[in-house]
């Protein structure tokens, strides 16, 4: 607050990607800025403000405006209006902007949506004046080489964020390479994480683009490493061999489910066999991906949960208690802006003041009880794991070795507990609430997970 007060800024943009437990703190900081006499125009942008603009503007009068969707040109026009002290009526002509009207009768104004940027090669590289601060905090150096996704998954709001008509847009390999070389020379950076929701564009052309970028890196002999995020259907042996040669080290893989029914419900347009093939290809290159996986969704059946569990076990994805616990209890979150939200918006119940994330009841009450049971048990295991890490004086969870005997036993117990609990519910007829509650009692009464070992 004091630093911003010193700068005497006229326009402050704040990027909010998601809503977190401490999101309210951001608004407290903004409120504190106002108390300290900061009269700058404050604009919020990102996924969360885009879909919750009405709730934010209605409840936080100290926020002046919100950028809807892609921010660059909207923010540029806003900056021009604010810095040149234009009349407030100038806001009405800025496409992609939402703000409170100066007339109480009109209320919140949402201008016309802004057209997606047709050529993102035309955008300047990010201004990284805080590079050393971020590096000191262990934050990766991000490069955004594309926007959008050619997929249309029901749980994702990415394409809706980009005005519902923009799918995947990629920067040219040469343009991406220029940014990497700049970071390599100016900052000595050797590791990059591509923040793209999907590193690959659609079809053969999308893979050819990735191939070309990999060859450029190899030709320059840069000795860098990088990480990407992608769908399983884009993982091909030859292409990934080339990417690994160029320095690929980390992959976030959108597996999502080991049940074909669930994949179809999510409109993934992928198969369980493609999931397996992608995982095995990556492992042949010594890459164990971070997995996007939804073991429970509102319409899950016990049969589908069983398929998910057996898939995870068959593919040896239960590799350590931290990973196992997260995979086992991860239920779908319904975000405003997604197709799943639109389908259920009349029956879901808000769990936050921004009407941005929603809870739901599972269609099958046995799945509801199972999900609650597993979440409780997994939460206890994660707490015990953290306690054991603290005893070992391991401050960085990423460096913590989960192969010690304590962790191995925790992992075995997690798998055993899920198997037994799932089997109990599979034997339980629907609408047997008393038996479902009884099945959970043993876990609820446990003091800590060592008791189970």
N, C-alpha and C positions, 0 to 999 in steps of 0.2 A: 504494500500500500504506500509506504513512504517513498519507495523508488519511483513508482508511477506518479506520485504527487510532485516529485522533483522535476519530472520531465515536462510537465505542463502540456500534456498531449491534448489534441482536439478530437481524435477518433481512436477508440480502443476496440479491437476485434478480439473476441475470445472463442477459441475452438473447443467445442464439446462434442466428442464422438458418441459416447454412450451415456447412460445414466448409471452412476455408481453410488455406493453407500455414502460417499462424501460429496456428492454433487451439490447438496444444499450448502456446503461450505463455500462453493464458488459464488453463490448468490450472497452469502454473508460478506465475502470479500468485496463484491461490487457495492453492497450496501455501505460497507466501511469506507470505500472510496468516496461515495457521495457525502458521507458524514465529514470526511476530511477535505471537502471543498472541491473535489474533482468533478468538473462539469462537462467532461468530454462526452461526445456521443458514443454510447456503448452498444456494440453490435455483437450478437451471438451467431455462430455459424457451425455447421456440422450436421451429422445424422440426427442426433437427439433434438436440437432446436428446430430442424426442418419439420419434423413430424409432431412436435409439441409446441409449436409457435403460439397457438391460441392460449394454451394453459399458461405459458410463461408470460406472455404479454398481459394476460388478465390478472395475474397474481403478483407480478414483479414490475411495478410502475417505473422503477429506476433503470430498467432495460429499455433502451430507446428503439431498437429495431432488431430484426432477425433476418438473416440471409437464408432464403429457401433454395436448397439444392447447391449446385456448383457455385463456388463463391467468388472466383477471381474478378470477373467483369462487373458483377453486382457491387462488390466491395470497392472496386476502382471508381465506379460512378458515384457511390456513396461518399468516398473520400473527396472527390472533386466537389461535390455539393457542400460538404461540411467545411473543408479547408477554405473554400472560396466564400464562405459565409452566405451561401444562398438561402433564400427563404425556405421555410419548412415545407412549403407546397412542392418543392423540387423532389421530395421523396416519392410523390405520386407517380412520377415518370420513370422510376428506376425499376425495371423488370426484375423479378426474383426477390423482392424486398417485402417484408411484412412489418407493420408498426401500428402503434395506437393512433387513432385519428385524433385531431385536435378538436373535433366536435363530438360531444358525448352521445349524440344521436347516431353517429355513424359507426362508432366502435372500432374494432380492429380492421385494418386495411391489409389485404393481401393482393399485391399487384400481379400482373400477368406473369406467368412462369417465364424464366429465361431459357432461351434455346441452348442446348448443350454446345460446348465449344467444338467446332467441327474438326479443327486440327490442333491437338494439344502440343504439337511440336513448337507452336508459336509462343507458348508460354515461357517466361524466363525461368531459370533454375531458382530453386528456393534460396532465400537469403538466410544464411546459417551463421548469424552473428553470435549465437549462443553455443556454438559447436563444442567448445572446450568444457562448458558447464555440463552439457548433455553427456559427453564422454566420461567426465568425472563421476557421473551418476550411473554409469554402466548402460546408458541408453544406446541402442543400435543406431547406425546411420541409415536412415530410410531413403529409398529412391522409389518414386511413383512412376512406373513405366507405362501404365495403362489405367483406364477407368472403366467401370462397369463390368458386366459379365454376360456371356451369351446364354447362360442358363436362366431358368425361370423358376427356381425353387420356391415353394410356397412359404418357407420360413424366413426368406431373405427380402429386405426392402431396398436392395442396391439399385435396381433399375428404376424403382419408383422415386428414389432420391434424385436420379438424373432425368427428371421430367417425364418418366414413363415411356419415353420413346427412344432413349439411347441405350443400346446394349453394350457391346464392348468396343472401346476405342483405344488404340495403342499408339505410343510414340514410335517413331522410326528407330531401328537399331542404332543408326549413326547418332541420332540425338541423345539416346540413352547413354551411348558410349562416351559422348562428349561430357556428360555430367559425371560419369564414373571417373573419367580421366581428370576432370577438374578437382574432384574430391581427393583423388589419389595424389595429385601434385600439390595442391594447396594445403591439405590437412594431413597428408600421410595416411589416409584411411585405407585399410586393407580388407575390411569386412562390410558388406552391404546387405541390407534386407529389403527386398522388393515388397512394398506395402500394397501391391496390387491384390485386389480380391481374387482375381484369377490371372495368373501370369501369362496364360496362353489365350490367344484369340481363337475364334471359331475355325473349324475345318483345317485343311492342309496348309492354308496360308498362315494361320496362327502358329503352327508348328515350324513352318519355314522361317518365320520372323525370329522365333526363339533360337533356331539353329544358326541363323546369321549372327545374332548377338553373341552366342557362345563362341563362334569362330573368330569374331573380332577380338574378344578377350584373349583367346588362345594365341592369336597372331601377335598381339602386343606383349605377350609373355609377362603379364602383370602380377601373377602370383597373388591373386585375391581369392577370397571366399565369399559366398553369398547364400541367402535363403530365399525361398519362394513359397507361394501358396497356389494350389491348383486342384482341379477335379481329377478323379481317378481315370477318366477316359482319355486324358491327355498324357498319361504316363506311358511312354513307349521306350523299349529297350535301347535302340540306337540313339534316339534323341537325348535320353537321359545319360547315356554314356558320354556323349559330347558335352553336356552341361556339367557333369561331374569333372570332366577333364578341364573345363573352364573355371571350376572352383565351387560348384554347387555342393553345399554341405548340409543345409537344413531345409526341410519341406514340411509345410502344413498341408495335410491331405484331407480333402472333404469326402470322407467315407460315408458318414452319416448313419448308416444302418447295415445290419447283416440280414435283414428281412426284406425280401423282394416286395412284399405288400407295402411295407413302410416306404421304401424307395419310390414306389409308384405313387403313393399318396403324397410324398414330398415333390413329385414331378421332377425327380433327379435325372430321368432319362439315362440311368446307368443300371448295371446289374450287380448282383452279389459276386458273380464270377469276375467282373471287371475290378471290383474292390480287391479281391484276392490277388489278381494278377498284378495290379499296381503296387500293392504292398510287397509282393515278392520281388518285383523288379527293383524297387528301391533298396531292399535288403541285399540284393546281389551287389549293389554298389556301396554297401555298408552304411546305408542311411536308414535309421529308424525314425519314421515321420512322427510329428505331432498330429494327432487325429481329431478331426471334427466328427463327433459321434453323438447321436441322440438315441439313448436306450429306451426312453419313455416319451411318448407324445400323447395328446389327448385321446386319440382313437386306438391306442395300443391295446392289443389283446395279449393274454398270457402266452399264447402260441408265438406271437411276434417277439415278445420279451425273451422267451426261450430261444428263439432263433438268433436273436442278438447276442445272448449270453454264449451260446455254443459257437457262434462265429468268432467272438472275441477270444474264446478259449482255444479254438482250433488254430487261429492265426497267431497265437502266443502274444497277444497284445496286453495281457495281464503281467507286465514285466517287472513292476515294482509297486509297493503299496500306494505310493502317491498317485501314480498313473492309474492303477486299478481302481482306486476309490473314486477318482474323477470320472472314469469311464462308466462305472457301475451306477452312479446315482444321477448322471446328467439327464435332466428332463428338458424338453423343448421349452424355450421361452418365446412367448408370443409378443412380437413387437408391433407397435402401431406403424402402419405403412406396408405391412406384409399382406399377402393374399390370405394367410391363415387368420390374421386379425379381421380382415374384411368379412370373412366367412362366419366369424364367431362374435363380432363386435356387439351384437344384441344380447348375448348370453354370458359374456365374460365379466369379471369383476375387477375393477382397478385396484392395484396394490401400491400405487404411488400417486402423489398429488399432481403429477404431470400427465396422467392418463396415457402413459407411454409404454409401460410394461403391464401385462395382465396375467392373472392366475386363472386357473380353470379346474374344473372337476373332470377326472378321467371318466370315460364312458363306462368302463368296467370298474366297479368298486373294489374288486380284488387287486387290480392294477394300482388303484389309488392307495390301498393299504400297503402293498408291496413297495411302491415308490417311497412312501413315508418311512417305512421300516429301514429300507436300504440307505436312505439319506441320513437317517439318524445314526446308523451303525458306521457308515463311511465317515461322517463328521467326527465321530469319536476316535476312529482310527487315525484320521489326519491330525487330530489334536495330540494323540499319543506320539505320532511320528514327529511332530514339531517339538514335543517335550523331550524326546530322545535326542533330537538334533541339538537342542539347547544344552543338554547335558554333555554333548560332545563338543560344545563350543563352535558349532558350525553356523556361522551367521548367514551364509549364502545358501539358500535352499537349492540353487542350481548346481552347487558343487557337492552337496551332501550325498554320500555314498549310501544307497539303499540296498546294498548287498550283504550287510551284516546279518547275523543270526536273528536279531530282534525283528528287523524289517522283513526277512524272509518268512518268519512265522506270522507276522501281521498279514502279509500278502496271502499266504495259504488260508488264513482264517477268513479273510475277506471273501475269497472264492468259495470256501466251504459254506460260509453263512449265506451267501447269495443263493447257492445251489439248494441248500436245505429249505430256506424261506420260500423260494420260488416253487419248490416241490410241494410244500405245504399248501400254498395258495392254489396250485394246479389241482389239488385233491379237494379243494373247498368249493362247494356249489355257490353260485351267485346269490347275492342278497342274504349272506350269512354274516352279518356285522359282528355278532358276539365272537364267533370263531376267528374272525379277522383280527379283532382287537386282542384276543388271547394270544394269537401268534406273534404279536409285537411285544408282549409284556416282558419277555426275557431280556430283550435288548434295552427297553426303556429303563429297567431296574438295574442295569449293569453300572458299576462304578467307573470302570475303565476297561479297555480292551485286553489288558494283560490277564484279566480274569478268564478270558476265553482261550488262552494259550496253554 
